[in-house]
Amino acid sequence: MNYKYWIGLSSIEQIDSRFILTLYEHFGDIEKVFNATRVELSNIEGLSVKKAEIFLEYRDKVNLDKTYDRVISGEIKFYTFADDNYPRMLREISDPPAVLYYKGDLSVCNLNRVVGFVGSRRCTRNGCDAVKKIISELAGTDICIASGLAAGIDTAAHTAALENGIKTIGVIASGFDFVYPTSNKKLYERIENGGGAVVTEYYPTFEPLRFRFPQRNRIVSGLSKGVVVAEAALKSGALITANLTLEQGRELMCIPGLITNPNTDGIYKLLKDGASLVTNAADILNTLNWEITPVQSSQNKDFENLDIDEKKILYTINIEPKTFDEILAETKLSTEKLLELLTMMELKSLITQTADNRYKKE
């Protein structure tokens, strides 16, 4: 097997996937790429002499058996660009990863129906709730959710997918020796242990350096048929991903937000420039021309069995969370009755209390 040559090349931090695949396209054989001479490299049109020299210098330091064993001993699986089962959508982009490392199970993810979700790391509660609502409406479908396993919108998207039985792919900007952010360690584990897969183009020892995050973004959009942006400032990583989405010929969609939130400036710019507006899962399905009908959620089924007072409460908090006193004033129920109903509705997982003691729909 020639896998050790792919892994060995991938372990060289001073070159990237574009360089590896340029040589692979020229030689047609990854072993020949690894063993290329200075003369052979000089015959490749457009190849930088400096990059070729750097490649030769660091290539000679690679221990093929050691680098390969490092991956296998870490229980890291992988696809190379030459593999038939390399993700088709990702293969089509202009700069695909030479090697795609992963933990978890990519075979359970429908790679023909992937939707990416990206957005601000410092998202508002409204932004996260909007993402969770839309993804929950996809429960019961074979759609897969891709995101970057960062804080904020990424975390909301992965968590919502897991909570609704939807497979998810987390694309990270480092090798598997690192968990970033460390607060998402349990989320990594949940995805790897049945929720989908965590993937990266980086050899295990590569650190999560700043420049790798924009590189990571092209994989999120590259795996996806379309990307949904939720909360993005005018200068943000999410807007970089939005531009990559368009460059890759994928559908760009945006969730609107409060115009007083600086993180929606980028959203409304994208919408004005022609991105599709998304307020529910049906908007995603329509944009992507996917004929899939999400199953009715248990919450909707429970709603049919509520009495008139319970429906009043849900109607009151439908737009935004409300305090006990606000609900009391709008529903005109007695204090005792409202306390009883709120307790019962929490037990049914129809509503929940926020950190500031407001009630919101679950």
BAPAMAR-673781 format. One line per field, with one value per residue (C-alpha): residue in one letter; x, y, z. Coordinates in steps of 0.5 Angstrom, whole numbers, padded with zeros to 4 digits. Example, Ala and Ser with C-alpha at 12.3 -4.5 7.8 and 13.67 -1.06 7.14 Angstrom:
<atoms>
residuo = c(a / s)
u = c(0025 / 0027)
v = c(-0009 / -0002)
w = c(0016 / 0014)
</atoms>
This chain:
<atoms>
residuo = c(m / n / y / k / y / w / i / g / l / s / s / i / e / q / i / d / s / r / f / i / l / t / l / y / e / h / f / g / d / i / e / k / v / f / n / a / t / r / v / e / l / s / n / i / e / g / l / s / v / k / k / a / e / i / f / l / e / y / r / d / k / v / n / l / d / k / t / y / d / r / v / i / s / g / e / i / k / f / y / t / f / a / d / d / n / y / p / r / m / l / r / e / i / s / d / p / p / a / v / l / y / y / k / g / d / l / s / v / c / n / l / n / r / v / v / g / f / v / g / s / r / r / c / t / r / n / g / c / d / a / v / k / k / i / i / s / e / l / a / g / t / d / i / c / i / a / s / g / l / a / a / g / i / d / t / a / a / h / t / a / a / l / e / n / g / i / k / t / i / g / v / i / a / s / g / f / d / f / v / y / p / t / s / n / k / k / l / y / e / r / i / e / n / g / g / g / a / v / v / t / e / y / y / p / t / f / e / p / l / r / f / r / f / p / q / r / n / r / i / v / s / g / l / s / k / g / v / v / v / a / e / a / a / l / k / s / g / a / l / i / t / a / n / l / t / l / e / q / g / r / e / l / m / c / i / p / g / l / i / t / n / p / n / t / d / g / i / y / k / l / l / k / d / g / a / s / l / v / t / n / a / a / d / i / l / n / t / l / n / w / e / i / t / p / v / q / s / s / q / n / k / d / f / e / n / l / d / i / d / e / k / k / i / l / y / t / i / n / i / e / p / k / t / f / d / e / i / l / a / e / t / k / l / s / t / e / k / l / l / e / l / l / t / m / m / e / l / k / s / l / i / t / q / t / a / d / n / r / y / k / k / e)
u = c(0000 / 0002 / -0001 / 0005 / 0007 / 0001 / 0002 / 0009 / 0008 / 0002 / 0007 / 0011 / 0009 / 0012 / 0008 / 0001 / -0005 / -0004 / 0003 / 0002 / -0003 / 0000 / 0006 / 0001 / -0002 / 0004 / 0007 / 0001 / 0004 / 0005 / 0011 / 0014 / 0012 / 0015 / 0022 / 0022 / 0029 / 0031 / 0031 / 0024 / 0021 / 0025 / 0021 / 0014 / 0011 / 0010 / 0013 / 0016 / 0024 / 0024 / 0018 / 0021 / 0028 / 0024 / 0020 / 0027 / 0030 / 0024 / 0022 / 0029 / 0028 / 0021 / 0021 / 0016 / 0014 / 0015 / 0010 / 0005 / 0005 / 0004 / -0003 / -0005 / -0003 / -0007 / -0013 / -0014 / -0017 / -0016 / -0018 / -0013 / -0015 / -0013 / -0018 / -0025 / -0029 / -0026 / -0032 / -0034 / -0037 / -0030 / -0026 / -0030 / -0027 / -0020 / -0016 / -0018 / -0014 / -0009 / -0011 / -0017 / -0016 / -0022 / -0025 / -0031 / -0035 / -0036 / -0040 / -0046 / -0046 / -0050 / -0044 / -0049 / -0054 / -0049 / -0051 / -0046 / -0047 / -0042 / -0043 / -0040 / -0036 / -0039 / -0046 / -0052 / -0057 / -0062 / -0057 / -0056 / -0063 / -0065 / -0060 / -0062 / -0069 / -0068 / -0064 / -0069 / -0074 / -0069 / -0070 / -0072 / -0068 / -0062 / -0059 / -0052 / -0050 / -0042 / -0039 / -0032 / -0033 / -0031 / -0035 / -0041 / -0045 / -0041 / -0042 / -0050 / -0050 / -0047 / -0050 / -0057 / -0055 / -0054 / -0060 / -0064 / -0061 / -0058 / -0051 / -0046 / -0039 / -0034 / -0028 / -0022 / -0016 / -0011 / -0009 / -0012 / -0006 / -0010 / -0017 / -0019 / -0023 / -0022 / -0029 / -0031 / -0028 / -0034 / -0037 / -0031 / -0033 / -0040 / -0039 / -0033 / -0038 / -0043 / -0046 / -0042 / -0034 / -0029 / -0025 / -0018 / -0013 / -0008 / -0003 / -0004 / 0002 / 0000 / -0002 / -0009 / -0005 / -0009 / -0008 / -0010 / -0018 / -0019 / -0016 / -0021 / -0027 / -0026 / -0027 / -0033 / -0036 / -0033 / -0037 / -0043 / -0048 / -0050 / -0048 / -0052 / -0049 / -0052 / -0049 / -0043 / -0039 / -0037 / -0030 / -0030 / -0029 / -0036 / -0036 / -0029 / -0033 / -0039 / -0034 / -0031 / -0038 / -0040 / -0033 / -0034 / -0041 / -0045 / -0051 / -0051 / -0056 / -0057 / -0061 / -0063 / -0062 / -0063 / -0061 / -0058 / -0053 / -0046 / -0046 / -0052 / -0048 / -0045 / -0051 / -0055 / -0050 / -0050 / -0057 / -0057 / -0052 / -0057 / -0056 / -0062 / -0066 / -0067 / -0072 / -0074 / -0072 / -0076 / -0072 / -0066 / -0070 / -0073 / -0066 / -0062 / -0068 / -0068 / -0075 / -0075 / -0080 / -0078 / -0082 / -0087 / -0083 / -0086 / -0086 / -0091 / -0095 / -0095 / -0098 / -0104 / -0106 / -0105 / -0111 / -0113 / -0109 / -0102 / -0103 / -0104 / -0097 / -0093 / -0096 / -0094 / -0087 / -0087 / -0083 / -0078 / -0077 / -0081 / -0081 / -0086 / -0089 / -0090 / -0093 / -0098 / -0100 / -0101 / -0105 / -0109 / -0108 / -0108 / -0101 / -0102 / -0105 / -0099 / -0094 / -0097 / -0098 / -0090 / -0088 / -0092 / -0090 / -0082 / -0083 / -0086 / -0080 / -0084 / -0081 / -0075 / -0072 / -0066 / -0060 / -0064 / -0070 / -0074 / -0079 / -0078 / -0080 / -0076)
v = c(0000 / 0007 / 0010 / 0012 / 0016 / 0020 / 0021 / 0022 / 0028 / 0031 / 0031 / 0036 / 0043 / 0047 / 0045 / 0044 / 0040 / 0044 / 0043 / 0036 / 0035 / 0039 / 0034 / 0028 / 0031 / 0031 / 0025 / 0021 / 0017 / 0019 / 0015 / 0018 / 0025 / 0023 / 0021 / 0027 / 0029 / 0037 / 0036 / 0033 / 0038 / 0044 / 0041 / 0042 / 0049 / 0054 / 0050 / 0055 / 0054 / 0056 / 0051 / 0046 / 0047 / 0047 / 0041 / 0037 / 0039 / 0037 / 0031 / 0028 / 0028 / 0024 / 0017 / 0014 / 0008 / 0013 / 0018 / 0012 / 0009 / 0015 / 0016 / 0008 / 0008 / 0014 / 0010 / 0016 / 0014 / 0017 / 0018 / 0020 / 0024 / 0018 / 0014 / 0012 / 0014 / 0020 / 0025 / 0027 / 0034 / 0036 / 0033 / 0038 / 0044 / 0048 / 0046 / 0040 / 0036 / 0031 / 0027 / 0027 / 0025 / 0023 / 0020 / 0017 / 0014 / 0018 / 0012 / 0014 / 0021 / 0022 / 0026 / 0028 / 0032 / 0036 / 0043 / 0047 / 0052 / 0058 / 0064 / 0068 / 0065 / 0071 / 0069 / 0072 / 0067 / 0069 / 0067 / 0060 / 0059 / 0060 / 0055 / 0050 / 0051 / 0051 / 0044 / 0041 / 0042 / 0037 / 0031 / 0025 / 0026 / 0024 / 0031 / 0032 / 0038 / 0041 / 0046 / 0048 / 0046 / 0053 / 0056 / 0060 / 0058 / 0052 / 0049 / 0051 / 0047 / 0041 / 0040 / 0041 / 0036 / 0031 / 0033 / 0031 / 0025 / 0028 / 0026 / 0032 / 0033 / 0037 / 0040 / 0042 / 0047 / 0042 / 0035 / 0030 / 0032 / 0038 / 0040 / 0047 / 0050 / 0045 / 0047 / 0043 / 0036 / 0033 / 0035 / 0032 / 0026 / 0026 / 0026 / 0021 / 0016 / 0015 / 0022 / 0023 / 0025 / 0030 / 0031 / 0035 / 0035 / 0036 / 0031 / 0029 / 0034 / 0040 / 0046 / 0050 / 0056 / 0062 / 0061 / 0054 / 0057 / 0060 / 0054 / 0050 / 0054 / 0051 / 0044 / 0046 / 0049 / 0044 / 0038 / 0042 / 0043 / 0049 / 0054 / 0057 / 0063 / 0066 / 0072 / 0075 / 0081 / 0085 / 0082 / 0075 / 0068 / 0067 / 0072 / 0068 / 0062 / 0065 / 0068 / 0061 / 0058 / 0062 / 0061 / 0053 / 0054 / 0052 / 0055 / 0061 / 0062 / 0067 / 0067 / 0074 / 0077 / 0084 / 0090 / 0093 / 0087 / 0088 / 0081 / 0082 / 0087 / 0081 / 0078 / 0083 / 0085 / 0078 / 0078 / 0084 / 0081 / 0075 / 0070 / 0066 / 0068 / 0062 / 0062 / 0055 / 0048 / 0049 / 0054 / 0050 / 0045 / 0049 / 0053 / 0046 / 0043 / 0037 / 0033 / 0031 / 0033 / 0033 / 0029 / 0032 / 0034 / 0031 / 0038 / 0039 / 0033 / 0035 / 0042 / 0039 / 0036 / 0042 / 0046 / 0053 / 0056 / 0052 / 0055 / 0062 / 0061 / 0058 / 0064 / 0069 / 0067 / 0065 / 0071 / 0072 / 0069 / 0073 / 0073 / 0070 / 0077 / 0079 / 0072 / 0073 / 0080 / 0077 / 0071 / 0074 / 0067 / 0067 / 0066 / 0059 / 0057 / 0060 / 0057 / 0050 / 0050 / 0053 / 0047 / 0042 / 0045 / 0044 / 0037 / 0036 / 0039 / 0044 / 0050 / 0052 / 0057 / 0062 / 0064 / 0071 / 0067 / 0068 / 0063 / 0060 / 0055 / 0049)
w = c(0000 / -0001 / 0004 / 0008 / 0003 / 0003 / 0011 / 0010 / 0006 / 0010 / 0016 / 0013 / 0016 / 0011 / 0005 / 0004 / 0000 / -0006 / -0007 / -0005 / -0010 / -0016 / -0015 / -0015 / -0021 / -0025 / -0023 / -0022 / -0017 / -0010 / -0009 / -0014 / -0011 / -0005 / -0008 / -0013 / -0015 / -0016 / -0023 / -0024 / -0020 / -0024 / -0030 / -0027 / -0030 / -0025 / -0019 / -0014 / -0014 / -0007 / -0005 / -0008 / -0004 / 0002 / 0000 / -0001 / 0005 / 0010 / 0006 / 0007 / 0015 / 0014 / 0017 / 0013 / 0018 / 0024 / 0021 / 0019 / 0026 / 0029 / 0026 / 0026 / 0034 / 0035 / 0032 / 0027 / 0020 / 0014 / 0006 / 0001 / -0005 / -0009 / -0005 / -0009 / -0002 / -0001 / 0000 / -0007 / -0006 / -0002 / -0008 / -0013 / -0010 / -0012 / -0006 / -0003 / 0003 / 0000 / 0006 / 0011 / 0018 / 0022 / 0028 / 0029 / 0023 / 0017 / 0014 / 0018 / 0015 / 0009 / 0005 / -0001 / 0004 / 0008 / 0011 / 0014 / 0019 / 0021 / 0025 / 0031 / 0037 / 0041 / 0039 / 0042 / 0046 / 0040 / 0035 / 0038 / 0039 / 0032 / 0030 / 0035 / 0032 / 0025 / 0026 / 0031 / 0025 / 0021 / 0026 / 0023 / 0016 / 0013 / 0013 / 0016 / 0019 / 0018 / 0023 / 0025 / 0033 / 0035 / 0041 / 0039 / 0033 / 0031 / 0038 / 0038 / 0031 / 0033 / 0040 / 0036 / 0031 / 0037 / 0041 / 0035 / 0033 / 0027 / 0025 / 0025 / 0022 / 0026 / 0022 / 0026 / 0025 / 0028 / 0029 / 0034 / 0039 / 0041 / 0043 / 0041 / 0045 / 0051 / 0053 / 0047 / 0049 / 0051 / 0045 / 0041 / 0045 / 0043 / 0036 / 0036 / 0040 / 0035 / 0033 / 0027 / 0025 / 0027 / 0021 / 0019 / 0014 / 0019 / 0021 / 0029 / 0032 / 0028 / 0033 / 0032 / 0029 / 0027 / 0020 / 0020 / 0022 / 0015 / 0011 / 0016 / 0013 / 0006 / 0008 / 0012 / 0006 / 0001 / 0005 / 0004 / -0001 / 0002 / 0008 / 0013 / 0016 / 0023 / 0026 / 0023 / 0023 / 0017 / 0018 / 0021 / 0019 / 0018 / 0012 / 0010 / 0009 / 0006 / 0000 / 0000 / -0001 / -0007 / -0010 / -0009 / -0013 / -0007 / -0004 / 0001 / 0006 / 0012 / 0018 / 0020 / 0027 / 0031 / 0027 / 0033 / 0034 / 0031 / 0029 / 0024 / 0020 / 0015 / 0015 / 0012 / 0007 / 0005 / 0004 / 0000 / -0004 / -0006 / 0000 / 0001 / 0007 / 0012 / 0018 / 0018 / 0016 / 0010 / 0007 / 0007 / 0003 / -0002 / -0003 / -0004 / -0008 / -0003 / -0003 / 0004 / 0009 / 0017 / 0021 / 0026 / 0033 / 0039 / 0041 / 0036 / 0037 / 0045 / 0043 / 0040 / 0047 / 0051 / 0054 / 0053 / 0059 / 0056 / 0049 / 0052 / 0056 / 0049 / 0045 / 0050 / 0050 / 0042 / 0040 / 0046 / 0053 / 0059 / 0066 / 0071 / 0072 / 0064 / 0063 / 0069 / 0066 / 0059 / 0060 / 0066 / 0070 / 0078 / 0081 / 0083 / 0077 / 0073 / 0078 / 0077 / 0069 / 0068 / 0073 / 0069 / 0062 / 0064 / 0066 / 0059 / 0056 / 0053 / 0056 / 0060 / 0065 / 0062 / 0067 / 0068 / 0070 / 0064 / 0061 / 0053 / 0049 / 0049)
</atoms>
